Amino acid sequence: MNRIVIIGSPGTGKSTAARKLGASLQLPVYHLDTYMWSAGWQLLNAEDQRRISHTLAAKHRWIIDGNYRASLQERIQRADWVLLFERPLLLSLYRIVKRRIRYRKTTRPDMASGCPEQLNVEFLLYTIRFRREKLPKLLSEVPERKLIRLSSNRALERFIARNG
């Protein structure tokens, strides 16, 4: 196992799991939030997102966490596995609020420099609507044979035990 894509709603633990998997499987970890934003919360255009994703996906070994649909197809094609993190909505919202408190006025380690942690209604609504509006589009690009659904920390631990 050399290449893993991690997708899922905000607050499901994608970045934390990526770090844990990377350490366990000795794979380099790339958090797309670090690459796809510039200071002041400016999202890169789709062409730049695809260029960056192409560079990362071309590497021999990796874990890449993040949804970014503009560049998802190439990552999926190169991936051995696509891990979908599914957690209850209330848990995801709780984690988002907790993350906001923890990184108040600072930038979290898996985010681009100059993007201090923030919480706004738009992001909360995105999270609430993710499973219904965004996830079906993401999953339409993932071959079933590559998809692994992880709905708990225990499921992640089992995945690591089988593959680590």
N, C-alpha and C positions, 0 to 999 in steps of 0.2 A: 504494500500500500504506500504509494508515493504522493498522491494528490487528493485532497479532500476539500470540498466546497461546503461551507456552513451557511444556511439560510434560516430565516424565521423572523417573526415579529420583533420589534424593539422590546427589550426587557426580558427576553427568553433565556439569556445567558450565552449568546453566541460567542462573544469575545472572551469571556471567562473560560468557556469550554475549549475554544481554540488554543488558548495558552496552555491549558491542562493537557490537551491532546498533543500539542506540539512538544511539550516536555516528555510525555510518555512515549511518543512514537519517534522522537528525535527528528521532527520536521520543522522547517522554518515557518513562521506564522506571519501572515500579512492581513492586517485589518484594513479593509477598503475605506472605512471612514477616515483613516489617516491619509489616504491618497486622493480621495475624491472631493475633499473640501479644501478651500484655502482660507486664510485668516478672515475673520468677520463673518463666518458661516456662508461663504460664497461657494455654491456647488459648481463643480466643473461641468462644462458642456458635454453632451453625449459622445462627441468625437474624442475628446481628451480622456473621458472615462474608458472608452474602448481601447485607446492607445495604451494607457497605463495597465489596464487589465490584461491586454495582450502580452505586454512585457512580463508581468508577473506569471501569467499562465504558461508562458513559454519555458519557464524554469522547470528543471527536472523533478524537484520535490517541493511540496508546499501544503499548507493549510491556508485557505483564503476565506475569511469570514465577511459576509455582507451580501445584501440582496442585489442592488444596482442592476436593474434589468437590462439597461443598455449594453452591458458587457457580460451578461450572465451566460449566454449560449456558448461562447468559447471556453469559459471556465468549466462548464458542465461537460462539454465534449472531451476535455483533457482529464477530467477528474475520474478517479477510481470509484469514489463514493460522493454522494450529496447527502449531507446530514440536515434534516429539517428539525429544528427545535420548536416543539409545540408545548406551550405551557398555558395554564388557565389565564384568562384575561386579567383578572384581579391580581394575580401574582405578578404578571408583567407590569401592570400599572404601579404596583407597590415597589417593584425593583427600580422602575424609572424614577419615582419620587425619592427613593433611598439614594440612588446614584446622584441625583441633583443635589441632595443635602451633602453627601460625601465630598463631591467635587465642586462645591460652591465657590464661584469666582475663580476656578482653575480649569484647566483642560485635562480631561481624563487621559490615561496613557494610550488608549486605542483610538484617539481622535486627533485630527490635524491640529497643528500648532496654531494658536490664535483663535480657537473656537472654544471659549469657556463654556462649561456645562450650563445649559439653560432648560427651562421647562415652560412650554406655552400651550395654549389650547389647541393650536394647529397640530402639534406633535402628538398630543393626547388623542385627538380625533383620528389621526393617521393610525395610531396604535389600535384604537378601538375598531376601526374599519378594516384593518389589515387582513384578518382571516377571511372576511367576506369579499373584499374588493381586490386586494393585491395578491394574496396567496394563490388563488386559482390560476392567475396569469403566470406566476412563477412556476408552479407545478406543471403547467402545460408544456414547459420546456425541459422537464426532467424525465428521462427514461425510467420507468418503474424499476428496472433491474439495478439501477444505481442508487435509488432512493432508500434512505433509512430514516424512519421517524423516531425521534427521541422525545418522550413526553415527561421525563423525570431525570433527576440526577442519578438514580439507580440504573436507568436505561443507559445513560452515558457510561457509567462505571462498567456495565456488562459489555458495552461496545469496546471499551479500552481493554478489558480483560481478554476478550476474544482476539483482539487485533494488535495488542501491545506486545 
